[in-house]
Amino acid sequence: MKANHHGGVTFPSGFLADAACAGIKEDENLDLGILYSEQPCVVAGVFTTNRIKAAPVLLCQHLVASNMAQAVVVNSGCANACTGEQGMADAQEMAALTADKLSVAANSVLVASTGLIGMALPMERIRNGIGSLCLSKDGGDGLARAIMTTDTVPKQAIATINIGGQMVRIGGCAKGAGMIHPNMATLLAFVTTDAVIEREVLRTSLREAVDASFNMVSVDGDTSTNDTVLLLANGAAANKAIRSCTPEADLFLQGLLSLCTELAKGIARDAEGASKLIEVCVEGAASLAEARAVARTIASSSLVKTAVYGCDPNWGRVIAAAGRSGVEIVESKIDLHFGDVCLLKAGTPCNFDESSVGAILEGAEVPIRIHLNSGTFSATAWGCDLTPDYVMINSEYTT
């Protein structure tokens, strides 16, 4: 698996893309793009759990449930959320404009938006922008940049797997920096593959991959109205069809999970104002659900985040977060490490060199490992430190 590989979504065979500066944002950055498959795709999607859903999310949920897909049109700079009937009409027009440009059916075009809530889309600019796009195999990099909002870098990844002697490719891009919390956040992720794969296998694989990656990231505890992860498979690899409960399905899931994990870590690393990536590994849990609950609670703790920012070896904050996760934890069984330094063994504090722990906390990536010694399950979550820059960015978001 390779991260930040040029091409991203156009790495698999048969996918093209392009992006433009349509003037949706006030700056002159790319803000509109199309992803296109030369062949119809089976499609899977995972969406925000927020009860308030943007118009493009509602439209996508309907289309993904009932149709094949062949294209995605996406904009940044305006979320098209809380925009009523006009917002839905605008999302549908974006799909129709893209369909006309590509000579495909409107119900095969998925729509995504990200940006400020409560604003109407500048449709004349979007019409002109869609008309200006020239799709190519080189367009994946531009698409990855066009979906950025407060992100500072584009996020792309690729993976290859061998299915019956045939190379199958997976590519993806994602955006997200703030309003990020488990069970989807302000993120968009588009993943493509040239695999021949059954629809149900595709959907099950995406759900499992999202649960172990994007749903294990927390920046600030907020969840958005626009979160969308889409996976399109066009079958251009001409491999033996990947069916459920087969070794090939397991291989595909492993490739997809590695790609989604790299993109998710990229989101945490590039979080608003962040200077450090926090990786929380929970081991020895009684169930996978409990391991994930503990890991997410620690990664999302504001007190843990601020301690990491200040390089403060205050390990009690980690234990306190684990204790409020809702999981039955036995204090006398807990082992805790920052990096390779043991801070707690069987619930008893260890003598440790604070300078060694401080050096770990000063690193760009801060590993925290907690062993519950209650079972055999493990999970990993990712977060970031909480800095004054995060407050500054979000206190001036619209001004």
Backbone torsions as a table, in degrees:
resi	resn	phi	psi	omega
1	MET	NA	134.5	-179.0
2	LYS	-120.8	133.2	-179.2
3	ALA	-96.5	153.4	176.5
4	ASN	51.2	36.6	178.7
5	HIS	-80.1	134.4	178.6
6	HIS	-60.1	136.1	179.4
7	GLY	111.0	-52.9	176.9
8	GLY	53.3	-108.6	-174.3
9	VAL	-67.9	-17.7	178.2
10	THR	-97.5	7.4	176.3
11	PHE	-65.2	-44.1	176.5
12	PRO	-67.3	154.9	-179.4
13	SER	-63.7	141.6	171.0
14	GLY	86.0	7.4	179.3
15	PHE	-112.8	136.1	179.3
16	LEU	-127.3	160.4	179.4
17	ALA	-158.6	165.6	170.5
18	ASP	-163.2	164.0	-179.4
19	ALA	-144.1	157.5	-178.5
20	ALA	-144.5	160.1	169.2
21	CYS	-93.4	99.9	-176.4
22	ALA	-91.5	-6.6	-178.9
23	GLY	85.3	18.4	176.0
24	ILE	-70.7	-40.5	173.8
25	LYS	-85.5	160.8	178.4
26	GLU	-75.9	-24.5	178.0
27	ASP	-83.9	-171.8	-177.6
28	GLU	-108.6	29.6	179.1
29	ASN	-86.3	160.6	175.1
30	LEU	-59.1	138.3	-177.1
31	ASP	-146.7	10.1	-179.2
32	LEU	-149.6	136.5	-179.3
33	GLY	-154.2	162.0	175.6
34	ILE	-130.0	136.5	169.5
35	LEU	-112.0	131.4	-172.5
36	TYR	-137.0	138.2	172.4
37	SER	-107.2	135.7	179.3
38	GLU	-70.2	-14.3	175.5
39	GLN	-126.7	150.7	175.3
40	PRO	-58.8	147.3	-174.3
41	CYS	-119.8	144.2	160.4
42	VAL	-73.8	148.9	-169.8
43	VAL	-139.6	148.1	174.5
44	ALA	-135.3	152.7	-179.9
45	GLY	-148.0	149.2	171.8
46	VAL	-129.4	136.9	-170.2
47	PHE	-130.8	170.3	-178.4
48	THR	-54.5	147.2	173.3
49	THR	-94.6	0.4	175.5
50	ASN	-62.7	136.8	179.5
51	ARG	-68.8	-22.5	174.0
52	ILE	-93.6	113.3	-176.1
53	LYS	-117.6	134.6	177.9
54	ALA	-65.8	157.2	-179.0
55	ALA	-55.2	-44.7	179.5
56	PRO	-62.4	-32.0	177.4
57	VAL	-65.1	-47.3	-180.0
58	LEU	-61.2	-41.1	179.0
59	LEU	-65.6	-44.8	-179.8
60	CYS	-63.0	-43.0	180.0
61	GLN	-56.9	-41.4	179.2
62	HIS	-66.6	-45.8	-176.2
63	LEU	-69.4	-41.6	-179.2
64	VAL	-63.1	-34.6	-177.4
65	ALA	-71.4	-23.3	-168.7
66	SER	-129.8	-3.4	-171.6
67	ASN	-136.8	160.6	161.5
68	MET	-74.7	162.9	178.6
69	ALA	-130.0	154.6	178.7
70	GLN	-136.0	-10.6	-178.3
71	ALA	-157.4	158.2	172.1
72	VAL	-130.8	131.3	172.2
73	VAL	-113.8	133.9	-171.9
74	VAL	-141.2	144.3	173.6
75	ASN	-131.2	154.1	169.2
76	SER	-116.7	167.4	179.9
77	GLY	95.6	-15.5	178.1
78	CYS	-155.3	123.3	-175.0
79	ALA	-79.1	-16.4	-172.5
80	ASN	48.6	46.3	178.7
81	ALA	-119.0	144.6	-177.1
82	CYS	59.0	43.5	-178.2
83	THR	-119.1	10.5	171.9
84	GLY	63.4	-152.1	-177.2
85	GLU	-63.8	-34.3	179.3
86	GLN	-64.0	-37.0	178.5
87	GLY	-61.6	-41.7	178.0
88	MET	-67.8	-40.4	178.0
89	ALA	-61.7	-39.5	179.4
90	ASP	-67.0	-41.4	177.8
91	ALA	-62.2	-42.3	178.3
92	GLN	-65.3	-36.1	177.9
93	GLU	-67.5	-38.8	175.9
94	MET	-56.9	-42.8	178.4
95	ALA	-65.1	-42.9	-178.1
96	ALA	-65.9	-42.4	178.3
97	LEU	-61.0	-42.9	179.6
98	THR	-66.8	-40.9	178.9
99	ALA	-61.8	-42.6	178.6
100	ASP	-63.2	-40.7	-178.9
101	LYS	-64.5	-38.3	-174.3
102	LEU	-96.4	-5.3	-177.2
103	SER	59.1	48.1	175.4
104	VAL	-126.7	171.0	179.2
105	ALA	-72.3	142.7	-179.3
106	ALA	-61.8	-32.6	-178.9
107	ASN	-79.5	4.7	173.2
108	SER	-104.2	7.1	-179.9
109	VAL	-109.4	120.0	177.8
110	LEU	-92.7	152.1	-173.7
111	VAL	-127.6	139.7	175.9
112	ALA	-142.4	147.0	178.5
113	SER	-141.2	152.9	175.0
114	THR	-150.8	146.8	-178.4
115	GLY	144.9	-149.9	-175.2
116	LEU	-75.2	133.4	177.8
117	ILE	-76.2	143.8	172.7
118	GLY	92.7	0.6	179.1
119	MET	-101.0	141.6	173.0
120	ALA	-78.6	143.7	176.8
121	LEU	-65.2	138.2	174.4
122	PRO	-79.0	84.1	-167.2
123	MET	-64.3	-33.0	179.0
124	GLU	-63.2	-39.7	178.0
125	ARG	-67.3	-37.3	178.7
126	ILE	-67.7	-40.4	177.6
127	ARG	-59.3	-47.8	179.7
128	ASN	-64.7	-39.4	-179.4
129	GLY	-64.4	-45.2	178.7
130	ILE	-62.1	-40.0	179.6
131	GLY	-64.2	-24.5	-176.4
132	SER	-87.1	-9.9	-172.6
133	LEU	-74.6	141.0	177.0
134	CYS	-127.8	99.7	-171.3
135	LEU	-73.3	143.9	179.6
136	SER	-157.5	172.2	175.6
137	LYS	-68.0	-19.0	-179.3
138	ASP	-89.3	3.4	-172.0
139	GLY	-86.7	-3.9	-177.2
140	GLY	-64.1	-38.0	179.6
141	ASP	-62.3	-42.2	179.3
142	GLY	-64.7	-40.6	178.5
143	LEU	-60.9	-42.0	179.7
144	ALA	-61.3	-33.5	178.3
145	ARG	-79.1	-32.8	-176.0
146	ALA	-68.2	-23.4	-178.3
147	ILE	-90.1	-0.7	-178.1
148	MET	-74.1	143.9	171.0
149	THR	-117.7	-90.5	175.5
150	THR	-90.0	4.4	172.9
151	ASP	-58.4	147.5	176.2
152	THR	-102.2	-18.2	179.0
153	VAL	-140.3	148.9	173.6
154	PRO	-71.6	154.2	-177.9
155	LYS	-123.7	116.3	-179.8
156	GLN	-137.0	154.3	176.1
157	ALA	-155.9	156.5	176.3
158	ILE	-136.8	159.8	175.0
159	ALA	-148.8	152.2	173.2
160	THR	-128.7	143.9	176.7
161	ILE	-136.2	156.5	-179.2
162	ASN	-106.1	116.3	178.8
163	ILE	-115.2	103.9	178.7
164	GLY	59.1	36.5	-179.6
165	GLY	85.2	-1.4	179.9
166	GLN	-107.1	128.9	178.2
167	MET	-74.8	128.4	175.9
168	VAL	-114.2	134.2	-176.8
169	ARG	-109.1	145.9	174.1
170	ILE	-130.7	136.2	177.5
171	GLY	-137.8	155.1	-178.9
172	GLY	-160.1	160.3	170.7
173	CYS	-140.7	158.1	-178.5
174	ALA	-150.6	158.0	171.2
175	LYS	-135.3	153.9	177.5
176	GLY	156.7	134.6	179.6
177	ALA	-146.8	-29.1	178.4
178	GLY	-139.7	170.4	-173.6
179	MET	54.2	51.8	-175.0
180	ILE	-119.1	125.0	179.3
181	HIS	-158.2	152.2	180.0
182	PRO	-50.5	154.0	-172.5
183	ASN	68.3	43.4	174.3
184	MET	79.7	150.5	-172.8
185	ALA	-148.9	-168.5	179.8
186	THR	-73.8	74.0	178.6
187	LEU	-134.9	148.4	166.4
188	LEU	-120.3	137.7	174.9
189	ALA	-141.5	130.9	177.2
190	PHE	-120.7	124.6	-178.0
191	VAL	-124.4	136.2	-179.6
192	THR	-125.3	152.8	173.9
193	THR	-150.0	148.2	175.6
194	ASP	-96.1	16.2	-179.9
195	ALA	-69.9	146.6	163.5
196	VAL	-87.3	116.5	-172.1
197	ILE	-150.2	140.7	178.1
198	GLU	-65.4	144.4	-177.4
199	ARG	-55.9	-44.5	-176.5
200	GLU	-67.3	-36.1	176.5
201	VAL	-64.6	-41.7	178.5
202	LEU	-59.4	-46.8	-176.3
203	ARG	-69.1	-42.3	178.2
204	THR	-64.6	-41.3	180.0
205	SER	-63.3	-43.0	-179.6
206	LEU	-64.4	-43.0	179.9
207	ARG	-60.5	-44.7	179.9
208	GLU	-66.2	-41.4	-179.4
209	ALA	-66.2	-41.4	178.9
210	VAL	-64.5	-42.1	-179.7
211	ASP	-61.3	-32.8	-177.2
212	ALA	-93.4	-2.6	-176.0
213	SER	-130.1	-81.9	-176.4
214	PHE	-61.6	-31.9	179.1
215	ASN	-83.2	6.1	175.7
216	MET	-114.2	20.6	179.2
217	VAL	-113.8	135.3	174.6
218	SER	-140.4	126.3	175.8
219	VAL	-103.6	-50.2	-170.9
220	ASP	-142.7	4.4	175.9
221	GLY	87.2	0.4	-179.8
222	ASP	-104.5	149.1	-180.0
223	THR	-124.2	136.9	-168.6
224	SER	-91.9	177.5	179.4
225	THR	-93.9	-8.1	-167.7
226	ASN	-122.0	1.9	-173.2
227	ASP	-55.5	129.3	-177.6
228	THR	-147.6	126.6	170.5
229	VAL	-121.7	122.5	-178.5
230	LEU	-120.8	140.8	177.8
231	LEU	-128.8	119.8	-178.5
232	LEU	-116.8	133.5	179.8
233	ALA	-125.0	118.4	-174.4
234	ASN	-102.5	-6.4	175.4
235	GLY	75.3	11.0	-175.6
236	ALA	-68.2	-17.6	178.9
237	ALA	-71.8	-17.7	178.0
238	ALA	56.9	32.9	176.6
239	ASN	-78.3	167.3	171.2
240	LYS	-60.5	132.4	-173.6
241	ALA	-54.3	133.1	177.9
242	ILE	-83.0	118.4	-177.2
243	ARG	-115.4	162.7	-175.6
244	SER	-66.3	150.7	175.2
245	CYS	60.2	40.5	177.7
246	THR	-128.9	160.2	175.2
247	PRO	-58.6	-33.5	179.3
248	GLU	-64.5	-37.6	177.0
249	ALA	-64.8	-38.6	177.3
250	ASP	-64.7	-41.7	178.8
251	LEU	-62.7	-43.3	179.7
252	PHE	-62.7	-43.8	179.1
253	LEU	-61.0	-41.5	179.5
254	GLN	-61.6	-43.3	178.6
255	GLY	-65.5	-43.7	179.1
256	LEU	-63.9	-42.4	-178.7
257	LEU	-65.3	-40.9	179.6
258	SER	-63.4	-40.3	179.5
259	LEU	-66.2	-48.3	-179.2
260	CYS	-64.0	-35.9	178.5
261	THR	-64.3	-42.2	179.2
262	GLU	-64.8	-40.0	177.4
263	LEU	-66.3	-40.5	179.4
264	ALA	-63.8	-43.3	177.1
265	LYS	-62.9	-35.7	176.9
266	GLY	-62.8	-36.2	177.2
267	ILE	-65.5	-46.0	179.4
268	ALA	-64.7	-39.8	-178.3
269	ARG	-66.3	-32.4	-176.4
270	ASP	-101.1	20.6	-177.0
271	ALA	-61.5	155.5	-176.9
272	GLU	-55.4	119.3	176.6
273	GLY	75.2	-2.2	-172.5
274	ALA	-71.8	147.4	173.4
275	SER	-118.8	-9.1	-176.6
276	LYS	-144.8	143.7	170.9
277	LEU	-92.3	130.6	175.7
278	ILE	-106.6	126.3	176.2
279	GLU	-115.0	119.6	-177.9
280	VAL	-109.7	114.2	177.9
281	CYS	-106.0	121.9	176.6
282	VAL	-108.7	126.9	-179.3
283	GLU	-123.6	162.1	173.7
284	GLY	67.3	32.6	178.1
285	ALA	-88.0	161.6	-177.9
286	ALA	-76.7	-20.0	178.8
287	SER	-155.4	162.9	177.0
288	LEU	-63.3	-41.0	179.7
289	ALA	-60.0	-40.4	-179.9
290	GLU	-70.3	-39.0	177.5
291	ALA	-61.2	-43.0	179.6
292	ARG	-67.3	-39.0	-179.5
293	ALA	-62.7	-43.3	179.6
294	VAL	-66.9	-45.7	-178.6
295	ALA	-61.5	-44.3	-179.2
296	ARG	-66.0	-39.2	-178.5
297	THR	-64.6	-41.8	178.8
298	ILE	-66.7	-46.4	-176.8
299	ALA	-64.3	-27.0	-177.1
300	SER	-96.2	-1.5	-177.3
301	SER	-69.7	123.3	177.6
302	SER	-63.2	-34.8	179.5
303	LEU	-69.6	-38.1	174.7
304	VAL	-65.0	-43.8	-179.0
305	LYS	-60.8	-43.6	-179.0
306	THR	-72.0	-33.6	175.9
307	ALA	-63.0	-41.7	178.2
308	VAL	-65.3	-41.2	178.3
309	TYR	-58.8	-42.2	-178.4
310	GLY	-87.8	5.9	-177.9
311	CYS	54.0	39.3	-178.5
312	ASP	-96.3	116.4	-177.4
313	PRO	-75.5	49.9	-176.7
314	ASN	-88.1	76.0	-174.3
315	TRP	-67.1	-18.5	178.3
316	GLY	-59.3	-28.8	178.5
317	ARG	-66.2	-34.6	177.7
318	VAL	-67.3	-45.6	-179.5
319	ILE	-65.2	-40.5	179.4
320	ALA	-63.5	-40.3	178.0
321	ALA	-64.0	-44.3	178.0
322	ALA	-58.9	-39.0	-177.6
323	GLY	-68.3	-22.9	179.4
324	ARG	-101.1	12.9	-177.3
325	SER	-74.9	-11.2	-175.9
326	GLY	90.9	-1.1	179.9
327	VAL	-94.3	140.1	177.4
328	GLU	-72.2	106.9	-177.0
329	ILE	-115.0	136.5	177.3
330	VAL	-98.9	112.3	-174.6
331	GLU	-55.5	-39.4	-174.9
332	SER	-72.9	-3.9	179.1
333	LYS	-103.0	-9.3	-168.4
334	ILE	-78.8	132.7	167.7
335	ASP	-113.4	140.1	-178.8
336	LEU	-135.1	131.4	177.1
337	HIS	-127.3	139.0	161.3
338	PHE	-104.5	114.7	-172.6
339	GLY	59.8	-129.7	179.3
340	ASP	-98.8	11.4	-179.6
341	VAL	-97.6	123.3	178.5
342	CYS	-83.9	123.1	-179.9
343	LEU	-103.2	-26.3	-176.9
344	LEU	-144.3	130.5	179.2
345	LYS	-130.0	120.6	-177.5
346	ALA	50.6	42.2	176.6
347	GLY	78.2	1.5	-177.4
348	THR	-109.4	128.8	179.4
349	PRO	-60.6	141.7	179.1
350	CYS	-100.7	154.4	169.0
351	ASN	-78.2	125.0	-179.1
352	PHE	-141.5	159.1	179.7
353	ASP	-83.5	111.1	-177.0
354	GLU	-61.5	-30.7	179.2
355	SER	-67.0	-33.9	177.7
356	SER	-66.7	-42.0	177.7
357	VAL	-67.7	-39.5	177.7
358	GLY	-59.5	-38.7	178.5
359	ALA	-64.4	-37.5	176.8
360	ILE	-64.9	-43.8	-178.0
361	LEU	-69.3	-21.7	178.6
362	GLU	-81.1	-10.5	-177.8
363	GLY	-71.9	162.5	178.2
364	ALA	-69.4	-24.4	175.9
365	GLU	-127.0	125.9	-175.9
366	VAL	-111.7	108.5	179.4
367	PRO	-89.1	128.3	176.1
368	ILE	-121.4	126.7	-178.7
369	ARG	-127.6	126.9	179.1
370	ILE	-126.6	128.4	179.8
371	HIS	-110.2	120.2	-177.0
372	LEU	-85.1	-18.5	179.8
373	ASN	51.7	41.7	179.7
374	SER	-123.4	-1.6	-177.8
375	GLY	178.9	-155.7	-173.1
376	THR	-121.5	6.3	-174.0
377	PHE	-96.1	150.2	-179.3
378	SER	-139.0	160.7	177.2
379	ALA	-159.1	156.4	179.6
380	THR	-128.2	137.5	175.1
381	ALA	-126.6	156.9	-178.7
382	TRP	-126.7	139.5	176.1
383	GLY	-143.9	-160.4	-178.4
384	CYS	-152.0	167.0	175.6
385	ASP	-74.8	158.1	-179.6
386	LEU	-106.0	116.7	-170.4
387	THR	-119.2	163.8	174.2
388	PRO	-58.5	-29.3	179.7
389	ASP	-64.0	-33.0	176.9
390	TYR	-61.2	-45.6	179.5
391	VAL	-62.0	-43.2	-178.7
392	MET	-62.1	-46.5	-178.9
393	ILE	-59.0	-44.7	-173.6
394	ASN	-86.5	-14.1	174.5
395	SER	-83.0	-13.8	-178.5
396	GLU	-123.1	24.6	-169.1
397	TYR	-61.3	-39.8	-177.4
398	THR	-103.9	0.0	-177.2
399	THR	-116.5	NA	NA
